[in-house]
Amino acid sequence: MAIVVEARYEDGVLKPVDELPLRDGEEVIVEVKRSLADRMYGAIPLDESTADELIEMEPWE
């Protein structure tokens, strides 16, 4: 069974955002992918006012 979960890395530990359907002690294989925001950070140079405008924009439909 394969599932995709969102997790946060804090204090050296990868912590799932939601409960996982696993038994205590169960071993799994983890593939780590950074979020799109993390991968794109710094890719396009923006001044602060332009970045603020983008954040406030409504998502495309």
Residue, then its C-alpha position, 0 to 999 in steps of 0.5 A: m500500500a502506498i500513501v502520500v502524507e504531508a509532514r513537517y521537519e522539526d528538531g531533527v524529526l519528521k512529523p506527519v501533519d495528520e494521523l497515519p494508518l500504521r501500527d506502532g513499530e511498523e517500518v516504512i520507506v520514506e521518500v522526501k520531496r520539498s514543497l513547491a514553495d520551497r523548491m521555487y524560493g528565490a527562483i524569481p527575484l521579486d521586491e516585497s510589494t510585488a510579492d505581497e500582491l501575488i500573495e493577495m491574488e485570487p487563485w486562477e480558476 
